[in-house]
Amino acid sequence: MGSPKVIAVTIVLALSIMHVLLVQGLECEKVPVGYCAYSVSSAGIRCVLEYKYSSAAVQHECQSSGILTENIKEWIESDECLDACGLSRNSVGMSSDDLSNHQFTSKLCSVNCINSCPNIKELYFNLAAGEGISLPNICETVKKVPDLNGADAPAPSISLE
């Protein structure tokens, strides 16, 4: 179990986020930096963690990306989904570059990610489509290619619909 100080900070952050949601709705610019990546505003706009440059230092800030979701609003991604999908809360920007990385796509296409994390599934489905590629095709390829540890058992079926 975590230290009392860590637990207290976690509770304060959770209460702060709940206050923002209940009083103002979720606005990307008001989401704490540690919860920004993979969040979605009340208006359905994806939040993105970006660098903020100043004369003193480089910091992070949460911004609206301008990218609308199809069905998701007021969403702060869970730690479980980030872990299952191989993602980090410290991810800056959004990019489809990771879709060419077998290790990343293995986690993204895993049953735990695709079937349990609709926000991440939608994000990467649309990022892939924007590049003219199909996430279902990427996941089918991942299922056919042995992982880096040499295990070549077929992957369980997943739902990309």
C-alpha positions in Angstrom: 0.0 0.0 0.0 1.2 3.5 -0.7 2.4 6.0 1.8 -0.2 8.3 3.5 1.2 11.3 1.6 0.8 9.6 -1.8 -2.8 8.5 -0.8 -3.6 12.0 0.3 -2.3 13.6 -2.9 -4.3 11.0 -5.0 -7.5 11.8 -3.1 -7.0 15.6 -3.5 -6.4 15.1 -7.3 -9.4 12.9 -7.6 -11.6 15.4 -5.7 -10.3 18.3 -7.9 -11.2 16.4 -11.1 -14.6 15.5 -9.7 -15.2 19.2 -8.8 -14.3 20.3 -12.3 -16.6 17.7 -13.8 -19.5 18.6 -11.6 -19.2 22.4 -11.6 -17.7 23.3 -14.9 -17.6 20.2 -17.1 -14.4 18.8 -18.3 -12.2 21.3 -20.1 -8.9 20.2 -21.4 -7.1 23.3 -20.3 -8.3 22.7 -16.7 -7.3 19.0 -16.5 -4.3 18.4 -14.3 -1.2 17.6 -16.4 -0.9 14.1 -14.9 -4.4 13.2 -16.2 -4.3 15.0 -19.6 -3.1 12.4 -22.0 -6.0 10.3 -23.4 -8.7 12.4 -21.7 -11.8 13.8 -23.5 -13.6 17.0 -22.7 -17.3 17.5 -22.0 -17.6 18.7 -25.6 -16.1 15.5 -26.9 -12.7 17.1 -27.8 -9.6 15.0 -27.2 -7.1 16.5 -24.8 -3.4 16.5 -25.6 -0.4 17.0 -23.4 2.0 19.5 -25.0 5.2 21.3 -24.2 5.0 24.9 -23.0 8.1 26.8 -23.6 9.0 29.8 -21.5 12.2 31.7 -20.8 12.6 29.9 -17.5 11.9 26.3 -18.4 10.1 23.8 -20.5 6.8 22.6 -18.9 3.8 20.5 -19.9 0.3 21.8 -20.3 -3.0 20.3 -21.2 -4.6 21.6 -24.4 -7.6 20.9 -26.6 -6.5 19.0 -29.6 -9.4 20.0 -31.9 -10.0 16.4 -32.6 -13.6 15.4 -31.9 -14.5 11.9 -30.6 -17.5 10.0 -32.0 -19.2 8.8 -28.8 -17.0 9.7 -25.8 -17.3 12.7 -23.6 -16.0 13.6 -20.1 -13.4 10.9 -20.0 -10.2 10.5 -18.1 -8.5 7.3 -19.1 -7.9 4.7 -16.4 -4.5 3.5 -15.3 -5.7 -0.1 -16.2 -6.3 0.9 -19.8 -3.1 2.8 -20.1 -1.2 -0.3 -18.8 -3.2 -2.8 -21.0 -2.6 -0.7 -24.1 1.1 0.1 -23.5 0.5 3.9 -23.1 1.8 6.5 -20.6 0.2 9.5 -19.1 3.4 11.4 -20.0 2.7 11.0 -23.8 3.2 14.4 -25.5 1.1 15.0 -28.6 -0.7 12.4 -30.8 0.9 10.4 -33.5 0.3 7.4 -35.7 4.0 6.6 -35.7 3.6 4.0 -33.0 1.4 1.9 -35.3 4.5 0.7 -37.1 6.0 -0.6 -33.8 5.3 -4.3 -33.3 5.8 -4.2 -29.6 3.3 -1.3 -29.3 0.7 -2.8 -31.6 0.9 -6.1 -29.7 -0.3 -4.3 -26.6 -2.8 -2.1 -28.5 -4.3 -5.1 -30.2 -4.4 -7.2 -27.1 -7.8 -8.4 -25.8 -7.4 -6.4 -22.6 -6.9 -3.2 -24.6 -9.2 -3.5 -27.6 -12.2 -5.0 -25.7 -12.0 -3.0 -22.5 -10.7 0.5 -23.5 -13.2 2.1 -26.0 -11.5 5.5 -25.8 -8.1 4.2 -26.9 -9.6 1.9 -29.4 -11.5 4.8 -31.1 -8.4 7.1 -31.0 -6.1 4.6 -32.7 -8.7 3.4 -35.1 -9.1 7.0 -36.3 -5.4 7.7 -36.2 -4.8 4.7 -38.4 -7.7 5.6 -40.8 -6.2 9.1 -41.1 -3.0 7.5 -42.5 -5.1 5.3 -44.9 -4.5 2.1 -42.9 -6.9 -0.1 -41.0 -6.5 -0.9 -37.3 -8.3 -4.2 -37.8 -5.7 -5.2 -40.5 -2.9 -4.2 -38.2 -4.3 -6.3 -35.4 -4.8 -9.3 -37.7 -1.1 -9.0 -38.7 -0.1 -8.8 -35.1 -2.0 -12.0 -34.4 -0.1 -13.8 -37.2 3.4 -12.6 -36.4 5.1 -14.3 -33.4 5.9 -12.0 -30.5 9.5 -11.1 -29.7 9.8 -13.9 -27.1 9.2 -16.6 -29.8 5.7 -17.6 -28.7 3.6 -18.2 -31.7 0.3 -19.4 -30.3 -2.7 -17.8 -32.0 -4.0 -14.7 -30.2 -7.6 -14.8 -28.8 -10.2 -13.2 -31.0 -10.9 -9.5 -30.4 -13.7 -7.2 -31.4 -12.9 -4.2 -33.5 -16.4 -3.3 -34.4 
